[in-house]
């Protein structure tokens, strides 16, 4: 299936995210406390440094060696050491649970949206909100649409939403998502 994502506003990084489910999962994992484009560009940086994204290989790497890969400028994250540990933990979980194949999260046993959400929430580094956003990203941009996915994704599944990375289609929608997030932060400070 051909899909073209525009999450990072960088053609090469977006091409990787469009094709590689592990890249997409890792980008979502990295999406915290840094700009969305930086987070979702992290998998491309890893490919440049280790050759290819492979859950088995990343899980088996020496933690110090992998941390060095993540910390080397430009680092994959604002907190590259702790994120290196999270990336490895996620890859270890994928190897143990899905034989290293991240697509099995949303394909194994033809799960409905609620089941996919539960599987995402079980991933190391994924909480409820991150899992819902990722489910919305799968449905809206990867054409992974199990029955009930919009309901399971909650407000992130709304087709007209501009709340998260799931809604970023171009520079304009990226700015709309940023504006919504800024508005939410301002509202939270007022409480």
C-alpha positions as CSV (number, residue, x, y, z in Angstrom):
1,X,0.0,0.0,0.0
2,X,1.3,3.4,-0.9
3,X,1.1,6.2,1.6
4,X,2.8,9.5,1.9
5,X,3.2,11.1,5.3
6,X,4.3,14.6,6.0
7,X,5.0,14.5,9.7
8,X,8.5,15.9,9.8
9,X,8.4,18.2,6.7
10,X,11.6,16.3,5.6
11,X,11.0,14.1,2.5
12,X,13.5,11.3,3.5
13,X,12.3,11.1,7.1
14,X,8.7,11.1,6.0
15,X,9.3,8.4,3.4
16,X,10.7,6.2,6.1
17,X,7.7,6.8,8.3
18,X,5.4,6.1,5.4
19,X,6.9,2.7,4.8
20,X,8.4,1.3,8.1
21,X,6.0,0.5,11.0
22,X,9.0,0.4,13.4
23,X,10.0,3.9,12.4
24,X,6.5,5.1,13.0
25,X,6.3,3.4,16.4
26,X,9.7,4.8,17.5
27,X,8.8,8.3,16.2
28,X,5.7,8.2,18.4
29,X,7.8,6.9,21.4
30,X,10.1,9.9,21.0
31,X,7.3,12.4,20.7
32,X,7.5,14.0,24.1
33,X,9.1,17.2,25.4
34,X,10.5,18.0,21.9
35,X,8.9,19.3,18.7
36,X,6.9,16.7,16.8
37,X,9.1,17.0,13.7
38,X,12.2,16.3,15.7
39,X,10.7,13.3,17.4
40,X,9.5,11.7,14.1
41,X,12.9,12.4,12.5
42,X,14.6,10.3,15.1
43,X,14.1,7.0,13.3
44,X,15.8,8.4,10.2
45,X,18.8,9.4,12.4
46,X,18.9,5.9,13.7
47,X,18.9,4.4,10.1
48,X,21.8,6.7,9.2
49,X,23.8,5.5,12.1
50,X,23.0,1.7,12.3
51,X,22.0,1.0,8.7
52,X,18.4,-0.2,9.1
53,X,15.7,-0.3,11.7
54,X,15.3,-3.8,13.0
55,X,13.8,-4.6,16.4
56,X,15.9,-7.7,16.9
57,X,19.2,-5.8,16.2
58,X,18.3,-2.9,18.4
59,X,17.2,-5.1,21.2
60,X,20.4,-7.1,21.0
61,X,22.8,-4.1,20.9
62,X,24.9,-3.4,23.9
63,X,23.0,-0.7,25.9
64,X,26.1,1.6,26.1
65,X,26.8,1.2,22.4
66,X,23.2,2.0,21.5
67,X,23.1,5.0,23.9
68,X,26.2,6.3,22.1
69,X,24.4,6.0,18.8
70,X,21.5,8.0,20.3
71,X,23.6,10.7,22.0
72,X,25.9,11.5,19.1
73,X,25.0,15.0,17.8
74,X,22.5,15.5,16.5
75,X,21.0,13.5,19.3
76,X,17.7,11.7,18.6
77,X,16.0,13.5,21.5
78,X,16.5,16.2,24.1
79,X,17.1,13.4,26.6
80,X,18.9,10.9,24.4
81,X,20.3,8.6,27.1
82,X,16.9,7.9,28.7
83,X,15.3,7.6,25.2
84,X,17.9,5.1,24.1
85,X,16.8,2.9,27.0
86,X,13.1,3.4,26.0
87,X,13.8,2.6,22.4
88,X,15.6,-0.6,23.4
89,X,12.9,-1.6,25.8
90,X,10.3,-1.2,23.1
91,X,12.3,-3.2,20.7
92,X,12.9,-5.9,23.3
93,X,9.1,-6.1,23.9
94,X,8.4,-6.3,20.2
95,X,10.9,-9.2,19.9
96,X,9.4,-11.1,22.9
97,X,5.8,-10.4,22.1
98,X,5.5,-10.1,18.3
99,X,8.7,-11.8,17.0
100,X,10.0,-8.3,16.2
101,X,7.2,-7.5,13.8
102,X,5.4,-4.3,14.9
103,X,2.6,-4.7,12.4
104,X,1.4,-7.7,14.3
105,X,0.1,-5.2,16.9
106,X,-2.7,-4.2,14.6
107,X,-3.0,-7.3,12.4
108,X,-2.6,-10.4,14.6
109,X,-6.0,-12.1,15.1
110,X,-7.9,-9.3,13.2
111,X,-8.3,-7.2,16.3
112,X,-10.9,-4.4,16.7
113,X,-9.9,-0.9,17.6
114,X,-10.3,-1.5,21.4
115,X,-7.9,-4.5,21.1
116,X,-5.3,-2.6,19.1
117,X,-5.5,0.2,21.7
118,X,-4.9,-2.3,24.5
119,X,-1.9,-3.7,22.7
120,X,-0.5,-0.2,22.1
121,X,-1.0,0.7,25.8
122,X,1.0,-2.4,26.7
123,X,4.0,-1.1,24.8
124,X,6.9,0.2,27.0
125,X,6.8,4.0,26.9
126,X,3.2,4.2,25.6
127,X,0.5,5.4,28.0
128,X,-3.2,5.9,27.3
129,X,-2.9,9.2,25.4
130,X,0.1,8.2,23.3
131,X,-1.6,4.9,22.4
132,X,-4.8,6.8,21.4
133,X,-2.8,9.2,19.3
134,X,-0.9,6.4,17.6
135,X,-4.2,4.5,16.9
136,X,-5.5,7.7,15.3
137,X,-2.3,8.1,13.3
138,X,-2.7,4.5,12.0
139,X,-6.3,5.1,11.0
140,X,-6.0,8.5,9.5
141,X,-2.7,8.1,7.7
142,X,-1.7,4.4,7.5
143,X,-5.2,3.2,6.5
144,X,-5.2,0.8,9.4
145,X,-8.9,0.9,10.2
146,X,-10.1,-1.9,12.4
147,X,-13.7,-1.8,13.5
148,X,-14.2,0.8,16.2
149,X,-10.8,2.5,15.8
150,X,-12.2,6.0,15.9
151,X,-14.1,5.3,19.1
152,X,-11.0,3.7,20.7
153,X,-8.9,6.7,19.7
154,X,-11.3,9.0,21.4
155,X,-11.2,12.7,20.4
156,X,-8.0,11.9,18.4
157,X,-10.1,9.9,16.0
158,X,-12.3,12.8,15.1
159,X,-11.9,13.3,11.3
160,X,-11.9,17.1,11.6
161,X,-9.5,17.2,14.6
162,X,-6.3,19.2,14.7
163,X,-5.0,17.8,18.0
164,X,-2.0,15.7,17.4
165,X,0.6,14.3,15.0
166,X,-2.2,12.1,13.6
167,X,-3.7,15.3,12.0
168,X,-0.5,16.6,10.4
169,X,-0.8,16.5,6.7
170,X,1.3,19.5,5.7
171,X,2.9,22.6,7.1
172,X,-0.5,24.3,7.5
173,X,-2.0,21.4,9.5
174,X,1.2,21.3,11.6
175,X,0.6,24.9,12.5
176,X,-3.0,24.2,13.3
177,X,-2.0,21.4,15.7
178,X,0.6,23.6,17.3
179,X,-2.0,26.3,17.8
180,X,-4.5,23.8,19.4
181,X,-1.7,22.6,21.8
182,X,-0.8,26.1,22.7
183,X,-4.4,26.9,23.5
184,X,-4.7,23.8,25.6
185,X,-1.7,24.7,27.7
186,X,-2.9,28.2,28.2
187,X,-6.3,26.9,29.3
188,X,-4.6,24.5,31.7
189,X,-2.6,27.3,33.3
190,X,-5.8,29.3,33.9
191,X,-7.3,26.5,36.1
